[in-house]
């Protein structure tokens, strides 16, 4: 216990030996942080010579007046394995600019965090641990938690997961996959991939289970047993529930060369009817990844240097894609435009991707959204999000954003969090703000930030550049996901990270921009996914959009759908019924006095394939050798395109038939001749016709 206590205080505390400058948080906005929260933290602990992975997950309750209660965290790093859950209390203050500080009391120790609020009530934070060139460099998020989801039964349905981290010698690894939870503790249909220090393996699961061990805190455990490359392995994770669709996960095993410390998330899959397919990737997505390059010894605490990149991935829905990409690679910028590639989506959501000589694997969370990692030694890992429809330009990047450096993979990464205001001016926009910096040499609070930016919808929608003249970041490339979120990567920072910016305060008013259906045509009885899109980020509390259908007998929608605060779009399901004829239904959405409509075509189910209905003979008896009969085969419906061949046979050589008879496309019957031979005594023959698994028979009498 002494060792665990010391480790926690060293790796998750902020010790100030000097006054922190410029933080003017008077508590005027304390009410922005209120309710139950879950958090995740990812970083590196050590110094410029040697460092190792450090991670934590946990929860707390904020009262909206500056006090924290019911705090609990679990941390893990090299040498100890995960700590037992540690309780904490604390205080916080949020200033007029939505920046905050948080003081934690953890089992007699103290910790201080700096954070920036987002419009949805969640926050981005960093730790001010490093001082004098040693300590902990890291960042994370605090997200509002749904306490009603704190039970084993609420974790049910399809989920995708992704996590990345390092072993005890700073070799990088990542996993991604999916499973189906039965709501009672068993995870079925598990599938996954692992990049084990530069080599990809399929995870062949032998068992997988979970439990919510503490319903008061939302803490639980997951155990995954599998083989990879013929080697059996088991991974144990601790998790804290954000809601039934989102969990923060951290590996709790002791960190060794065989067991890396992985930290990530578990997200509920939105699986289309019939499963995912190539059509599940269709349109523009923003991809952002973080890794560690094996290009030299410039990194600390192990070989390699930080690598970060972002770009726009465009898929055609049929297995072809292109990627425009910018990255900081081996201390230098690298980029390419419209690199061609291919992909193949399995029903489970597993998606191998090939772009040039690069191979990646993705596990879809929903349409155009996935966990992604590559197969090489960089172990590039991250996420892919759908890019908002419409042109994204300077005018789209307007408002106040919370920003921070995500997932630092090296002790040399300078982490920050802050609040930034963009004016949306064209052709050059201006961004100003204040940031708190967690550098290895010590924390710096209240640093002024100033930059110019330029974003264009062409040739790559939402791609832009940012030049920082004051503060962190340097010259960076921007990729806009929507007006409420963009990511950036510094191209001249020797220790880069993906920088995440999300709307902190929404514009005063937004209106409904569009409604769309995917797919726009379905067979009755199947469903379509509708998307409503606003022309800006939804305000605090979200935007409730009213829905309606002009033909509820053919297609039905929920009465409304809510666009979450800070988001620009939301999806809903359109259920349909069987129809006798193709029916066009108008689906309408209304918000703030604006109504938009989209058409959904509901088609009848195709008729069953035709089968053989009957075989008749006319006449039914003939004089052998002197007379013939005419046979007629009839289908249950018109013959399909290309026509059909009906196979014929006779049971008696006294009556002969052709081997087949052809029914032309669109026709339902055809005739053929039954020839006869002279017989010594009257007899009969069974004439048979066969098509599509059905045989019909008629008897022909042959007379002397």
C-alpha positions as CSV (number, residue, x, y, z in Angstrom):
1,X,0.0,0.0,0.0
2,X,2.9,2.4,0.7
3,X,4.2,1.8,-2.8
4,X,0.8,2.5,-4.4
5,X,0.3,5.6,-2.3
6,X,3.6,7.0,-3.2
7,X,3.2,6.2,-6.9
8,X,-0.2,8.0,-7.0
9,X,1.1,11.1,-5.3
10,X,4.2,11.3,-7.5
11,X,2.4,10.6,-10.8
12,X,-1.0,12.3,-10.3
13,X,-0.2,15.4,-8.3
14,X,0.8,19.0,-9.1
15,X,3.4,20.5,-6.8
16,X,3.9,24.2,-7.2
17,X,7.2,25.6,-6.0
18,X,6.3,29.1,-7.4
19,X,3.2,31.1,-8.0
20,X,1.2,30.2,-11.1
21,X,0.7,33.3,-13.2
22,X,-2.3,34.8,-14.9
23,X,-5.1,32.5,-13.7
24,X,-8.0,34.8,-12.9
25,X,-10.7,32.3,-12.1
26,X,-13.1,34.0,-9.7
27,X,-15.7,31.2,-9.8
28,X,-18.3,33.3,-11.7
29,X,-19.0,30.3,-14.0
30,X,-18.8,27.4,-11.4
31,X,-22.3,26.3,-12.4
32,X,-21.0,25.2,-15.8
33,X,-19.5,22.1,-14.0
34,X,-22.4,20.4,-12.2
35,X,-23.5,16.9,-11.7
36,X,-21.8,13.5,-12.1
37,X,-18.7,13.2,-14.2
38,X,-16.4,10.4,-15.5
39,X,-12.9,11.2,-16.6
40,X,-9.9,9.7,-18.4
41,X,-6.3,10.7,-18.3
42,X,-3.4,9.7,-20.5
43,X,0.3,10.8,-20.2
44,X,3.9,10.1,-19.6
45,X,5.8,10.2,-16.3
46,X,9.6,10.6,-15.8
47,X,12.1,13.0,-17.1
48,X,14.1,14.0,-20.3
49,X,16.2,10.8,-19.9
50,X,13.6,8.1,-19.2
51,X,9.9,8.1,-19.0
52,X,7.0,5.6,-18.9
53,X,3.3,5.5,-19.6
54,X,0.9,6.7,-17.0
55,X,-2.9,6.6,-17.1
56,X,-5.9,7.1,-14.8
57,X,-9.7,6.8,-15.0
58,X,-12.3,7.8,-12.4
59,X,-15.4,9.9,-11.5
60,X,-16.6,12.7,-9.2
61,X,-19.7,14.8,-8.5
62,X,-19.6,18.6,-8.9
63,X,-22.1,20.7,-7.0
64,X,-22.1,23.7,-9.4
65,X,-20.7,25.9,-6.6
66,X,-17.1,24.9,-6.6
67,X,-17.1,21.7,-4.6
68,X,-16.2,18.1,-5.5
69,X,-17.5,15.1,-3.7
70,X,-17.7,11.3,-4.2
71,X,-14.4,11.4,-6.1
72,X,-12.7,8.1,-7.1
73,X,-9.8,7.3,-9.4
74,X,-7.8,4.2,-10.4
75,X,-4.3,4.8,-12.0
76,X,-1.7,2.5,-13.6
77,X,1.9,2.9,-14.6
78,X,5.1,0.8,-14.9
79,X,6.0,-1.4,-11.9
80,X,2.8,-1.6,-9.8
81,X,-0.3,-2.5,-11.8
82,X,-3.5,-0.6,-11.2
83,X,-4.0,1.0,-7.8
84,X,-7.1,0.2,-5.8
85,X,-9.8,2.8,-6.2
86,X,-8.7,6.0,-4.4
87,X,-11.3,8.4,-3.0
88,X,-10.9,12.1,-3.2
89,X,-12.7,15.4,-2.6
90,X,-11.8,18.8,-4.0
91,X,-12.7,22.4,-5.0
92,X,-12.8,24.2,-8.3
93,X,-13.3,27.6,-9.8
94,X,-14.3,28.6,-13.3
95,X,-13.6,32.1,-14.6
96,X,-15.4,34.4,-17.0
97,X,-13.5,32.9,-19.9
98,X,-14.6,29.3,-19.1
99,X,-11.1,28.3,-17.9
100,X,-10.9,26.6,-14.6
101,X,-8.6,25.2,-11.9
102,X,-9.3,22.2,-9.8
103,X,-7.6,21.2,-6.5
104,X,-8.0,17.6,-5.5
105,X,-7.4,16.1,-2.0
106,X,-6.4,12.5,-2.6
107,X,-5.8,10.4,0.6
108,X,-3.9,13.3,2.2
109,X,-2.1,14.3,-1.0
110,X,-3.0,17.2,-3.3
111,X,-3.3,17.6,-7.0
112,X,-4.1,20.6,-9.2
113,X,-5.5,20.5,-12.7
114,X,-6.3,23.2,-15.3
115,X,-9.3,22.7,-17.5
116,X,-11.4,24.4,-20.2
117,X,-15.2,24.0,-20.4
118,X,-17.1,22.9,-23.5
119,X,-20.6,23.9,-24.6
120,X,-22.0,20.5,-23.6
121,X,-20.9,20.8,-20.0
122,X,-17.9,18.5,-20.3
123,X,-14.3,19.7,-20.0
124,X,-10.8,19.2,-21.3
125,X,-8.0,19.2,-18.8
126,X,-4.2,18.9,-18.3
127,X,-2.0,18.0,-15.4
128,X,0.6,20.6,-14.1
129,X,2.9,17.9,-12.7
130,X,6.2,18.5,-14.4
131,X,8.6,20.7,-12.7
132,X,12.4,21.1,-13.2
133,X,12.3,18.7,-16.1
134,X,10.6,15.8,-14.4
135,X,7.1,14.8,-13.3
136,X,4.0,13.8,-15.4
137,X,2.9,15.2,-18.8
138,X,-0.7,14.4,-19.7
139,X,-4.2,15.4,-20.6
140,X,-7.7,14.1,-20.6
141,X,-11.4,14.8,-20.6
142,X,-14.1,15.0,-18.0
143,X,-17.6,14.1,-19.4
144,X,-21.0,14.3,-17.8
145,X,-22.1,10.9,-16.6
146,X,-25.5,9.3,-16.5
147,X,-25.8,7.7,-13.1
148,X,-28.9,5.7,-14.2
149,X,-26.5,3.7,-16.5
150,X,-24.4,2.5,-13.5
151,X,-25.5,-1.2,-13.8
152,X,-24.5,-4.4,-15.6
153,X,-27.9,-4.6,-17.3
154,X,-27.5,-1.1,-18.9
155,X,-24.4,-2.2,-20.7
156,X,-26.2,-4.1,-23.4
157,X,-26.0,-4.3,-27.2
158,X,-23.2,-3.9,-29.8
159,X,-20.0,-2.1,-28.9
160,X,-16.8,-1.1,-30.5
161,X,-13.6,-0.5,-28.5
162,X,-10.2,1.1,-29.1
163,X,-7.2,1.7,-26.8
164,X,-3.5,2.4,-27.2
165,X,-0.4,2.8,-25.0
166,X,3.1,1.5,-24.1
167,X,4.8,-1.4,-22.4
168,X,7.5,-1.0,-19.6
169,X,10.2,-0.2,-22.2
170,X,8.0,2.3,-24.1
171,X,7.2,0.0,-27.0
172,X,3.8,1.1,-28.4
173,X,0.8,-1.1,-28.9
174,X,-2.9,-0.7,-29.8
175,X,-6.1,-2.7,-29.9
176,X,-9.5,-2.2,-31.6
177,X,-12.5,-4.5,-31.9
178,X,-16.1,-5.1,-31.2
179,X,-18.5,-7.4,-29.2
180,X,-22.1,-7.8,-28.2
181,X,-23.0,-7.5,-24.6
182,X,-25.9,-9.6,-23.3
183,X,-26.6,-7.2,-20.4
184,X,-25.8,-9.9,-17.8
185,X,-22.0,-10.0,-18.0
186,X,-21.2,-11.9,-21.1
187,X,-19.6,-10.4,-24.2
188,X,-20.5,-12.4,-27.3
189,X,-19.3,-12.3,-31.0
190,X,-16.1,-10.7,-29.9
191,X,-13.6,-9.8,-32.7
192,X,-10.5,-7.6,-32.6
193,X,-7.0,-6.7,-33.9
194,X,-3.9,-5.9,-31.9
195,X,-0.8,-4.1,-33.1
196,X,1.8,-5.6,-30.8
197,X,4.8,-3.3,-31.1
198,X,4.6,-3.1,-34.9
199,X,3.1,-6.5,-35.9
200,X,-0.7,-6.8,-36.4
201,X,-2.5,-9.9,-35.2
202,X,-6.1,-11.0,-35.2
203,X,-7.5,-11.5,-31.7
204,X,-9.2,-14.9,-31.6
205,X,-11.4,-14.6,-28.5
206,X,-11.9,-17.6,-26.2
207,X,-14.0,-15.7,-23.6
208,X,-15.0,-12.2,-22.7
209,X,-17.0,-10.8,-19.8
210,X,-17.7,-7.7,-17.7
211,X,-19.3,-6.6,-14.6
212,X,-20.3,-3.3,-13.0
213,X,-18.7,-3.9,-9.6
214,X,-19.8,-0.6,-7.9
215,X,-23.2,0.7,-8.9
216,X,-22.7,3.9,-6.9
217,X,-19.7,5.0,-8.9
218,X,-20.2,3.4,-12.3
219,X,-16.9,1.4,-11.9
220,X,-16.6,-2.0,-13.4
221,X,-14.2,-4.5,-15.0
222,X,-13.7,-6.3,-18.3
223,X,-11.7,-9.4,-18.9
224,X,-10.8,-10.4,-22.5
225,X,-9.2,-13.9,-23.1
226,X,-7.9,-14.5,-26.6
227,X,-5.0,-15.9,-28.7
228,X,-2.9,-13.9,-31.1
229,X,-0.3,-15.4,-33.4
230,X,-1.0,-18.7,-31.6
231,X,-0.2,-17.2,-28.2
232,X,-2.8,-17.2,-25.4
233,X,-3.3,-13.9,-23.6
234,X,-5.7,-12.2,-21.1
235,X,-6.3,-8.5,-20.7
236,X,-8.0,-7.0,-17.7
237,X,-9.5,-3.5,-17.8
238,X,-11.2,-1.2,-15.3
239,X,-13.8,1.1,-16.6
240,X,-16.0,4.0,-15.5
241,X,-19.4,4.6,-17.2
242,X,-20.1,7.9,-18.9
243,X,-23.4,6.6,-20.2
244,X,-24.7,3.3,-21.6
245,X,-23.2,4.2,-24.9
246,X,-19.8,5.3,-23.7
247,X,-17.3,3.9,-21.2
248,X,-13.7,5.0,-20.3
249,X,-11.4,1.9,-20.2
250,X,-7.9,1.4,-18.8
251,X,-5.9,-1.8,-18.6
252,X,-5.3,-2.8,-15.0
253,X,-2.7,-5.5,-15.5
254,X,0.9,-4.9,-14.3
255,X,2.8,-3.3,-17.1
256,X,5.5,-5.6,-18.5
257,X,7.1,-6.3,-21.9
258,X,4.3,-8.7,-22.5
259,X,1.5,-6.5,-21.2
260,X,1.3,-2.8,-22.3
261,X,-0.7,-0.1,-20.5
262,X,-3.6,0.6,-22.8
263,X,-6.1,3.4,-22.3
264,X,-9.1,4.2,-24.5
265,X,-12.9,4.0,-24.8
266,X,-15.8,1.7,-25.4
267,X,-18.6,3.1,-27.7
268,X,-22.0,1.6,-28.6
269,X,-22.1,0.5,-32.2
270,X,-25.0,1.8,-34.3
271,X,-25.3,-1.2,-36.6
272,X,-27.5,-0.8,-39.7
273,X,-30.2,-3.4,-40.4
274,X,-28.4,-6.4,-42.0
275,X,-25.0,-5.3,-40.6
276,X,-22.3,-2.9,-41.8
277,X,-21.2,-2.9,-45.5
278,X,-19.1,-0.9,-47.8
279,X,-21.9,1.6,-48.0
280,X,-21.3,2.3,-44.3
281,X,-18.3,4.4,-45.4
282,X,-19.6,7.0,-47.9
283,X,-18.5,10.6,-48.1
284,X,-16.0,12.7,-46.2
285,X,-14.5,11.8,-42.8
286,X,-11.8,13.5,-40.7
287,X,-9.1,11.0,-39.6
288,X,-6.7,11.9,-36.8
289,X,-3.9,9.6,-35.4
290,X,-1.1,9.7,-32.9
291,X,1.9,7.4,-32.9
292,X,5.6,7.1,-32.3
293,X,8.1,7.1,-35.2
294,X,11.0,4.7,-35.2
295,X,13.2,7.2,-37.2
296,X,15.8,8.0,-34.7
297,X,16.7,8.4,-31.0
298,X,15.3,11.9,-30.5
299,X,12.4,10.6,-28.3
300,X,12.7,10.3,-24.5
301,X,12.2,7.2,-22.5
302,X,12.6,4.9,-25.4
303,X,13.4,4.9,-29.1
304,X,11.5,7.0,-31.5
305,X,9.8,10.4,-31.6
306,X,6.2,11.6,-31.4
307,X,4.2,11.4,-34.6
308,X,0.8,13.1,-35.2
309,X,-1.3,13.5,-38.3
310,X,-4.8,14.4,-39.6
311,X,-6.6,14.4,-42.9
312,X,-9.8,13.9,-44.9
313,X,-10.7,10.4,-46.0
314,X,-13.3,10.2,-48.8
315,X,-15.0,6.9,-49.4
316,X,-17.4,6.1,-52.3
317,X,-19.5,3.6,-50.6
318,X,-18.3,0.8,-52.8
319,X,-14.8,0.0,-51.6
320,X,-12.7,2.8,-53.0
321,X,-11.3,5.8,-51.1
322,X,-8.8,8.7,-51.2
323,X,-6.9,10.4,-48.4
324,X,-5.5,13.9,-48.1
325,X,-3.1,13.9,-45.2
326,X,-0.7,16.1,-43.2
327,X,1.6,14.9,-40.4
328,X,4.6,15.8,-38.4
329,X,6.9,12.9,-39.0
330,X,10.5,12.5,-37.7
331,X,10.7,16.2,-36.8
332,X,9.5,17.3,-40.2
333,X,6.2,17.9,-42.0
334,X,4.9,15.4,-44.5
335,X,1.8,15.6,-46.6
336,X,0.0,14.1,-49.7
337,X,-3.2,14.8,-51.6
338,X,-5.9,12.4,-52.8
339,X,-3.9,9.2,-52.3
340,X,-6.0,6.3,-53.7
341,X,-6.9,3.3,-51.6
342,X,-9.4,0.5,-51.0
343,X,-11.4,-0.8,-48.1
344,X,-13.7,-3.7,-47.3
345,X,-16.3,-3.5,-44.6
346,X,-17.4,-6.7,-42.9
347,X,-20.9,-7.0,-41.3
348,X,-19.2,-6.7,-37.9
349,X,-17.7,-3.4,-38.8
350,X,-14.1,-4.6,-39.2
351,X,-12.6,-2.7,-42.1
352,X,-9.2,-3.4,-43.6
353,X,-7.9,-0.3,-45.4
354,X,-5.0,-0.1,-47.9
355,X,-3.6,3.3,-49.1
356,X,-0.4,2.9,-51.2
357,X,1.9,0.8,-49.1
358,X,0.1,1.5,-45.8
359,X,-2.3,-0.9,-44.2
360,X,-4.8,0.1,-41.5
361,X,-7.7,-1.6,-39.8
362,X,-10.8,0.2,-38.6
363,X,-13.7,-0.9,-36.4
364,X,-16.9,1.0,-37.2
365,X,-18.9,2.6,-34.4
366,X,-21.5,4.0,-36.8
367,X,-21.7,5.3,-40.4
368,X,-18.4,7.1,-41.2
369,X,-17.1,6.8,-37.6
370,X,-14.5,4.3,-36.4
371,X,-11.5,3.5,-34.3
372,X,-8.4,3.2,-36.5
373,X,-4.8,2.0,-36.3
374,X,-2.1,1.1,-38.7
375,X,-0.1,-2.1,-39.0
376,X,3.5,-0.7,-38.8
377,X,5.9,0.1,-36.0
378,X,4.6,3.7,-35.6
379,X,1.4,2.2,-34.2
380,X,-0.6,5.2,-35.4
381,X,-3.9,5.1,-33.4
382,X,-6.9,7.4,-33.3
383,X,-10.4,8.0,-34.6
384,X,-12.4,8.8,-37.7
385,X,-15.4,11.1,-37.6
386,X,-18.0,12.1,-40.3
387,X,-17.3,15.5,-41.7
388,X,-20.4,17.8,-41.7
389,X,-22.0,18.3,-45.1
390,X,-21.7,21.6,-46.9
391,X,-18.7,23.8,-47.4
392,X,-16.4,24.5,-44.5
393,X,-14.4,27.7,-44.7
394,X,-13.2,30.6,-42.6
395,X,-16.8,31.7,-41.8
396,X,-17.4,28.2,-40.4
397,X,-14.6,28.5,-37.9
398,X,-16.2,31.2,-35.7
399,X,-17.0,31.3,-32.0
400,X,-15.3,30.4,-28.8
401,X,-13.6,27.0,-28.6
402,X,-12.0,24.9,-25.8
403,X,-8.8,23.4,-27.0
404,X,-6.1,21.0,-25.7
405,X,-3.3,18.7,-26.7
406,X,-4.5,15.1,-26.8
407,X,-2.7,11.8,-25.9
408,X,0.9,12.9,-25.5
409,X,3.2,9.9,-26.4
410,X,6.5,11.4,-25.2
411,X,7.6,13.3,-22.1
412,X,8.7,16.1,-24.5
413,X,5.2,16.9,-25.6
414,X,4.0,20.3,-24.3
415,X,0.4,19.9,-23.3
416,X,-2.0,22.8,-22.9
417,X,-5.7,23.6,-22.4
418,X,-7.4,26.9,-23.0
419,X,-10.2,28.9,-24.4
420,X,-9.8,30.5,-27.9
421,X,-12.1,32.8,-29.9
422,X,-12.1,32.8,-33.7
423,X,-13.6,35.7,-35.6
424,X,-14.5,33.9,-38.9
425,X,-13.0,36.7,-41.0
426,X,-12.1,36.1,-44.6
427,X,-9.7,35.6,-46.3
428,X,-7.7,35.5,-43.0
429,X,-9.3,34.8,-39.7
430,X,-7.9,35.8,-36.3
431,X,-7.9,33.6,-33.2
432,X,-7.1,34.9,-29.7
433,X,-7.3,33.3,-26.3
434,X,-5.7,32.2,-23.1
435,X,-4.0,28.9,-22.4
436,X,-2.5,26.9,-19.5
437,X,0.7,25.0,-20.4
438,X,2.1,21.9,-18.8
439,X,5.7,21.9,-20.0
440,X,8.4,19.6,-18.6
441,X,10.2,22.6,-17.0
442,X,7.1,23.7,-15.1
443,X,3.5,24.9,-15.4
444,X,2.6,28.2,-17.0
445,X,-0.9,29.6,-16.5
446,X,-2.7,32.3,-18.4
447,X,-0.4,32.5,-21.5
448,X,-1.8,34.8,-24.2
449,X,-2.5,33.1,-27.5
450,X,-2.7,34.7,-30.9
451,X,-2.9,33.2,-34.4
452,X,-4.2,33.7,-37.9
453,X,-5.9,31.0,-39.9
454,X,-7.3,30.3,-43.4
455,X,-9.7,27.5,-44.1
456,X,-11.0,26.5,-47.6
457,X,-13.7,24.2,-48.9
458,X,-11.5,23.4,-52.0
459,X,-9.6,21.4,-53.0
460,X,-10.0,19.7,-49.6
461,X,-13.1,20.7,-47.7
462,X,-12.3,22.1,-44.3
463,X,-8.5,22.0,-44.6
464,X,-6.7,25.1,-43.5
465,X,-3.5,26.5,-42.0
466,X,-2.9,28.3,-38.7
467,X,0.1,30.5,-37.9
468,X,0.6,31.0,-34.2
469,X,2.4,34.3,-33.3
470,X,1.9,34.0,-29.5
471,X,1.5,30.8,-27.5
472,X,1.9,27.1,-28.3
473,X,1.4,25.4,-31.7
474,X,3.7,27.1,-34.2
475,X,2.7,26.6,-37.8
476,X,-0.2,24.1,-37.9
477,X,-2.6,22.5,-40.3
478,X,-6.3,22.5,-39.5
479,X,-9.0,19.9,-40.5
480,X,-12.6,21.0,-39.7
481,X,-15.0,18.2,-38.7
482,X,-17.9,20.7,-38.3
483,X,-18.4,24.3,-37.2
484,X,-18.3,23.0,-33.6
485,X,-15.1,20.9,-33.8
486,X,-11.8,20.9,-35.6
487,X,-8.4,19.2,-35.1
488,X,-4.9,20.6,-35.7
489,X,-1.4,19.3,-36.0
490,X,1.7,21.4,-35.5
491,X,4.1,20.9,-38.4
492,X,7.2,22.4,-36.8
493,X,6.9,21.1,-33.2
494,X,9.5,18.4,-32.6
495,X,7.1,16.6,-30.2
496,X,3.7,17.0,-31.8
497,X,0.3,15.9,-30.7
498,X,-3.2,16.1,-32.2
499,X,-4.8,19.3,-31.0
500,X,-8.6,19.1,-30.3
501,X,-10.8,22.2,-30.4
502,X,-14.5,22.0,-29.5
503,X,-17.1,24.7,-29.2
504,X,-17.1,26.3,-25.7
505,X,-20.0,28.7,-26.1
506,X,-22.5,28.3,-28.9
507,X,-23.6,31.1,-31.2
508,X,-26.7,33.1,-30.1
509,X,-29.0,31.4,-32.5
510,X,-28.9,28.6,-35.1
511,X,-31.4,27.3,-37.6
512,X,-32.1,24.1,-39.4
513,X,-29.9,23.6,-42.5
514,X,-31.0,20.2,-43.9
515,X,-32.6,16.8,-43.4
516,X,-31.4,13.8,-45.3
517,X,-32.1,10.0,-45.6
518,X,-29.6,7.2,-45.9
519,X,-30.5,5.2,-47.9
520,X,-33.1,7.4,-49.7
521,X,-34.9,4.2,-50.9
522,X,-35.8,1.1,-48.9
523,X,-37.9,-2.0,-49.3
524,X,-40.9,-1.9,-47.0
525,X,-40.2,-3.4,-43.6
526,X,-36.6,-2.1,-43.6
527,X,-35.4,1.2,-42.0
528,X,-33.5,4.3,-43.1
529,X,-31.3,6.6,-41.1
530,X,-32.3,10.3,-41.1
531,X,-29.9,13.1,-40.3
532,X,-30.9,16.6,-39.3
533,X,-28.2,19.3,-39.6
534,X,-28.1,22.8,-38.1
535,X,-26.2,25.7,-39.6
536,X,-24.2,26.0,-36.4
537,X,-23.6,24.3,-33.1
538,X,-26.6,23.6,-30.9
539,X,-27.0,25.9,-27.8
540,X,-26.6,24.8,-24.2
541,X,-29.4,22.2,-23.5
542,X,-29.4,21.1,-27.1
543,X,-31.8,21.7,-30.0
544,X,-35.0,19.7,-30.2
545,X,-36.0,19.2,-33.8
546,X,-39.6,18.2,-34.5
547,X,-40.1,15.4,-37.0
548,X,-43.1,14.2,-39.0
549,X,-44.1,11.9,-41.9
550,X,-46.9,12.7,-44.4
551,X,-47.6,8.9,-44.7
552,X,-47.3,7.1,-41.4
553,X,-48.8,3.9,-42.9
554,X,-45.7,3.6,-45.0
555,X,-43.0,5.4,-42.9
556,X,-42.8,6.5,-39.3
557,X,-40.4,8.8,-37.4
558,X,-40.1,9.7,-33.7
559,X,-41.8,12.9,-32.7
560,X,-38.5,14.7,-32.3
561,X,-34.7,14.3,-32.2
562,X,-32.3,16.3,-30.1
563,X,-29.1,17.8,-31.4
564,X,-26.7,17.7,-28.4
565,X,-25.3,21.0,-27.1
566,X,-22.2,21.9,-29.2
567,X,-23.1,19.4,-32.0
568,X,-24.4,20.3,-35.4
569,X,-26.3,17.2,-36.3
570,X,-28.2,14.2,-35.0
571,X,-29.6,11.0,-36.5
572,X,-32.9,9.1,-36.1
573,X,-34.4,5.9,-37.4
574,X,-37.2,5.9,-40.0
575,X,-39.3,2.7,-39.7
576,X,-41.3,1.5,-42.7
577,X,-44.0,-1.1,-43.5
578,X,-44.7,-3.3,-46.5
579,X,-46.4,-1.5,-49.4
580,X,-48.2,-2.8,-52.5
581,X,-46.6,-0.2,-54.8
582,X,-43.6,2.1,-54.7
583,X,-44.5,5.0,-52.4
584,X,-42.7,8.3,-51.9
585,X,-43.0,9.7,-48.3
586,X,-42.0,13.2,-47.3
587,X,-40.1,13.3,-44.0
588,X,-40.1,16.8,-42.5
589,X,-38.0,18.4,-39.7
590,X,-38.8,21.8,-38.0
591,X,-36.7,23.9,-35.7
592,X,-36.9,27.5,-34.7
593,X,-39.4,28.4,-37.4
594,X,-37.5,26.7,-40.2
595,X,-38.8,23.5,-41.9
596,X,-36.8,21.2,-44.2
597,X,-38.0,18.1,-46.0
598,X,-36.5,15.0,-47.6
599,X,-38.1,12.2,-49.6
600,X,-37.9,8.5,-48.8
601,X,-39.1,6.0,-51.3
602,X,-40.6,2.8,-49.9
603,X,-40.7,0.0,-52.5
604,X,-42.7,-3.2,-52.4
605,X,-40.9,-6.4,-51.7
606,X,-39.9,-8.2,-55.0
607,X,-42.2,-11.1,-55.9
608,X,-40.9,-14.6,-55.1
609,X,-39.1,-16.2,-58.0
610,X,-41.4,-18.0,-60.4
611,X,-41.8,-21.8,-60.1
612,X,-43.4,-24.4,-62.3
613,X,-47.2,-24.4,-61.8
614,X,-48.4,-27.1,-64.3
615,X,-47.8,-29.4,-67.2
616,X,-50.7,-30.3,-69.5
617,X,-51.0,-32.6,-72.6
618,X,-53.4,-32.2,-75.4
619,X,-54.7,-34.6,-76.4
620,X,-54.0,-36.8,-73.5
621,X,-54.0,-40.0,-75.6
622,X,-52.9,-40.6,-79.2
623,X,-52.4,-43.5,-81.6
624,X,-48.8,-44.6,-81.4
625,X,-46.7,-43.7,-84.5
626,X,-49.6,-41.9,-86.2
627,X,-50.4,-39.0,-83.8
628,X,-48.5,-36.6,-81.5
629,X,-49.5,-34.6,-78.5
630,X,-48.8,-31.0,-77.5
631,X,-47.4,-30.4,-74.0
632,X,-47.7,-27.0,-72.3
633,X,-45.6,-25.9,-69.2
634,X,-46.9,-23.0,-67.2
635,X,-45.0,-20.9,-64.5
636,X,-46.5,-19.3,-61.4
637,X,-45.4,-15.9,-62.8
638,X,-43.6,-14.2,-65.7
639,X,-40.2,-15.6,-66.6
640,X,-37.3,-13.3,-65.4
641,X,-34.9,-11.5,-67.7
642,X,-33.1,-14.0,-69.9
643,X,-36.0,-16.4,-69.9
644,X,-35.9,-19.9,-68.3
645,X,-35.1,-23.5,-69.5
646,X,-37.6,-26.2,-68.3
647,X,-36.2,-29.7,-68.4
648,X,-38.3,-32.4,-70.0
649,X,-38.3,-36.2,-69.8
650,X,-40.4,-39.3,-70.7
651,X,-40.7,-42.5,-68.8
652,X,-41.4,-44.6,-71.9
653,X,-39.4,-44.7,-75.2
654,X,-42.8,-44.9,-77.0
655,X,-43.1,-41.2,-76.3
656,X,-40.2,-38.8,-76.9
657,X,-39.8,-35.1,-75.9
658,X,-37.1,-32.5,-76.4
659,X,-34.6,-32.2,-73.5
660,X,-35.8,-28.7,-72.7
661,X,-38.3,-26.1,-73.6
662,X,-37.6,-22.4,-73.4
663,X,-40.0,-19.8,-71.9
664,X,-39.0,-16.3,-73.0
665,X,-38.6,-13.4,-70.5
666,X,-42.0,-12.0,-69.5
667,X,-43.9,-15.0,-70.8
668,X,-45.4,-17.6,-68.4
669,X,-45.8,-20.6,-70.6
670,X,-44.4,-22.5,-73.6
671,X,-45.5,-25.5,-75.7
672,X,-43.6,-28.5,-77.0
673,X,-44.3,-31.6,-79.1
674,X,-44.6,-35.2,-77.7
675,X,-43.8,-37.6,-80.6
676,X,-44.9,-41.3,-80.4
677,X,-43.9,-44.6,-81.9
678,X,-46.0,-47.7,-83.1
679,X,-46.8,-49.9,-80.1
680,X,-47.9,-53.6,-80.1
681,X,-50.2,-53.0,-77.2
682,X,-51.7,-49.9,-75.7
683,X,-49.5,-48.3,-73.1
684,X,-48.8,-45.0,-71.4
685,X,-45.8,-42.7,-70.6
686,X,-45.3,-40.2,-67.8
687,X,-44.1,-36.9,-69.2
688,X,-42.2,-34.8,-66.6
689,X,-41.1,-31.1,-66.5
690,X,-38.7,-29.7,-64.0
691,X,-37.7,-26.1,-63.1
692,X,-36.3,-24.3,-60.1
693,X,-36.6,-27.4,-57.9
694,X,-40.2,-28.1,-58.8
695,X,-41.3,-31.1,-61.0
696,X,-44.8,-31.5,-62.6
697,X,-45.9,-34.7,-64.4
698,X,-48.7,-35.6,-66.9
699,X,-49.7,-39.1,-68.3
700,X,-50.0,-39.6,-72.1
701,X,-52.0,-42.7,-73.3
702,X,-50.4,-44.4,-76.4
703,X,-52.9,-46.6,-78.3
704,X,-52.4,-49.6,-80.6
